[in-house]
C-alpha cells in the first residue's frame, strides 16, 4: 500500500519527535481561526495572574518588571483582583499574593478536559500522516463515549460523525480494549454491569466466557478490532489503550476500510504507531498535570477580611 508521497509504509515518520508544548493549548496555537481579535485587557490581566502565581509575595515593581506593564496599570489590575477576591495585600511583607479563590479557575481542568487536550495534537498528527480518522473515547456509565475525533480532517472517513457516539464494551474496538486493559477489579465490576444491563448483547457475543477469552487475546496482542458484524460492514476500527500505569485513562482508535488495509498491515504498521501515540499522550497528560499542580502550589491565603 502506497501513500501520496510514494512511501510503501504509510506510518513511517508519522509522529513529531517532540510533543507540543503544554504551555500553549492546541485550541489556541494557531490551528483554528479566531472570530475576533484578542481582548488585550484580558490578556494583560492573565499575564499579571501568571506572574502573581510564580512567587508567594509580589511587589508592584516585581510585577512591572515581569509583565512589562506600566506600574499604574499593575496597580489598577491588582486593586480589581483584590476587589474580586483573587488577590490579597500582605502588609507585613509589603506585597500582593493570590488567594485560594484562584484555584476555582482551574478546578474544571482535570479528567476528561485534560485528557482530550493532551490527545488532540497527537490524534491530528496521526490523521495528517495516515489519512485515516482517529478518535479518543472515555468511559461513561459502562460505555465508551467519543470525546474527540479527526473525522472532519480525514479524506477517507468511514463515517461522517463520531463525536459523542456511545460505544459498547462487547463488540466495539474502543470498548473492548478498555475492558481488556483496565485493572481486574474494575473489569469485574464492568462485567457485572454488562450482565445486568446488556444481557442480550452479551449473549449474542457468546456469553461471558467467550468474551473473557477475547479479552485475554486482546491483552496478548496489545490492541482490539471491532466486531465483524458491526456496521458499516466494509469498515473497521482498531484501538489501543491510553494507560498511565495500570489505569486506563481513555482509548485511541483509528477507522479504516477493510479493502485498503490488510490484517498484516494493520498489525505490523498501524498498531505500533497508535501505541507510540498513546505513550506520547500519557506523557503529555503528566506534563499538563504537573503544570496545573505547579500553578496551584503557591501557598494560598484566605481572602476573608483582607479587603
Buried (B, 14 or more C-beta within 10 A) or exposed (E): EEBEEEEEBBBEEBBEEEBBEBEEBBEEEEEEEEEEEEEEEEEBBEBBBEBBBEBBBBBBEBBBEBBEBEEEBBBEBBEEBBEEBBBBBBEEEEBBBBBBBBEEBEEEBEEBEBBBBBBBBBBBBBBBBBBBBBBBBBBEEBBBBBBBBBBEBBEBBBBEEBEEBBBBBBBBBBBBBBBBBBEEEBBEEBBEBBEEEBEEEBEEBEEBEEBBEBBEEBBEEBBBBBBEEBEEEEBBBBBBBBBBEEEBBBBBBBBBBBEBBEEEBBBEBBBBBBBBBBBBBBBBBEBBBEBBEEBBEBEBBEBEEBE
